[in-house]
Amino acid sequence: MKFGISTYLCAGLIIASSTTLADVLLIDTIHQAPLNSSEGIPRPTRGMTMDQVKRDYGDPSMTHPWIGDPPITRWDYADYSVFFEYRHVLTSVVHPR
């Protein structure tokens, strides 16, 4: 009986530690990536207003109406899309090639 419980305990610890390691590696990879430098394309950064984005990057090629609560809006440019919550940038994403 002791052998069975020990085996299950060890197996559980191994599984728990491997999933924790995977989460840490993913987070480390995200933090090591330079902010908004994907493929060397300059794009809006988090917190910019819609007016600042238009001033610095021009008019988008397409705008999408807001959806959800809080309202999320998407503006498409040639190489990337910008996502806004209310009137502030949440993130910008480079389009796949």
Stockholm file with secondary structure:
# STOCKHOLM 1.0

chainA/1-97         MKFGISTYLCAGLIIASSTTLADVLLIDTIHQAPLNSSEGIPRPTRGMTMDQVKRDYGDPSMTHPWIGDPPITRWDYADYSVFFEYRHVLTSVVHPR
#=GR chainA/1-97 SS CHHHHHHHHHHHHHHHHHHHHHHHHHHHHHHHSCTTCGGGCCCCCTTCBHHHHHHHHCCCSEEEEEETTTTEEEEECSSEEEEEETTEEEEEEECCC
#=GC SS_cons        CHHHHHHHHHHHHHHHHHHHHHHHHHHHHHHHSCTTCGGGCCCCCTTCBHHHHHHHHCCCSEEEEEETTTTEEEEECSSEEEEEETTEEEEEEECCC
//
